[in-house]
C-alpha cells in the first residue's frame, strides 16, 4: 500500500506543475492585458505600473518569479481587488465553495445511492425504468441550465426560496445551488450503484448465500453493498472535483461569495495572479481528492494493491 501511495504522489507533483505552467502561458497568450482599461494613463506611468508587477520582464522570467513566490505560499497581489492579496481572497471565498461542494456531494450520495439500490433490487420494473430515465435526463442537462430554471420556478414564480445571496450559509440560500450541483451527480451515482449492484447480485457467492437460507436484507447489507460500491469509491474523487469546479458557474448565477466569483471576474479583467492562484489551489484540491479516492479504492480492492507490490 505504501508503494502504491508513493507512486501516486510522484505522479501528482508533475501534474500540478504542468497545469500551472499551461495556465500561466495561456493566460498571457489571451488578447488584452490587466491595465487596458487605464487608457488615460501616460505611457511612462503605465510602464511603471507594469514594472511594479514584473510584467515588463520576459515571460520565462515572470514564470520563474511566480513559481518561486508560489512555493512560499505567496500568490501575489490581485490586480483588480487592489486592497487584497490573492491568498486573502481565496481564504474568503474557499470556505463557501467547499461548503457548497461538500453539501452537494452528500446530497448526491444519499439520493443517488438510494435510487441506485432500489432500481437494482427492482430490476426491469417500472421503478427501475423510471429511475434510469430520470438519471439519463439528469446526466444530459448540465447544472448551469438547471440553475436558472430552479431559480425561475422556485424563486420567482412560487417565491419559496431566495434566488441569490449567501446569508452566512443559511439553508434557504443553499437549497437551490446545492440542488443544481447535485442533480447531475445523483443521476451518475444512481447508474453506477445500480450497475455495481446488478453485477454482484449475479455473483456465485450471492447464490451460495441464498442457498444457505440467508435473508435478502442480510445478503444485500453484508455481502453485496461492499463489493457493489467499489466503482462508486473510485468515482468519488473526480465527482467531488467536478462539483467543486462546477460551482464556479453556479456561484455566479446565485451571486454567492465563493472563489468562483473572484475567478470569473479575474479572468474577464486579466487579473493574472488571481486566476493563477485559483487554478493552482483548485488543481491541488482536485489532485488530492483523486489521490484519496485511489487510495480508498486500493483499500477496498486487494487486486490494485497486489499490482503495485
Number of C-alpha atoms within 10 A of each C-alpha: 15 11 11 17 16 11 12 17 15 10 12 17 12 11 15 17 14 11 15 20 15 10 17 20 13 10 17 13 10 9 7 13 16 17 16 12 10 9 9 8 12 10 10 9 10 16 13 14 14 15 12 10 14 15 16 14 12 9 14 10 13 15 16 11 12 18 17 12 13 15 9 8 11 16 23 19 20 22 20 18 15 9 10 14 18 24 19 13 21 21 13 14 17 18 14 19 23 17 16 25 24 15 18 27 25 15 19 25 21 14 18 27 23 16 23 28 25 17 26 23 16 13 14 11 12 11 16 19 14 13 22 20 12 14 23 15 14 19 15 11 12 15 24 18 11 19 21 18 14 19 23 13 14 15 17 13 10 10 12 12 18 17 25 18 16 19 12 10 13 10 12 13 19 24 17 25 27 25 19 24 28 25 25 23 27 29 26 24 27 29 24 21 27 27 19 23 24 18 14 19 21 11 11 10 14 18 12 11 15 13 9 9 9 12 10 11 10 11 18 18 10 10 16 22 17 14 17 22 21 19 16 22 19 20 18 22 21 17 21 22 21 16 24 25 19 18 28 20 17 28 24 20 18 20 15 25 20 26 27 26 19 25 23 18 16 22 15 13 18 22 24 21 23 28 24 25 23 22 19 19 16 17 20 17 16 21 22 16 18 22 20 18 19 21 21 16 21 21 14 17 14 11 10 16 18 11 9 12 9
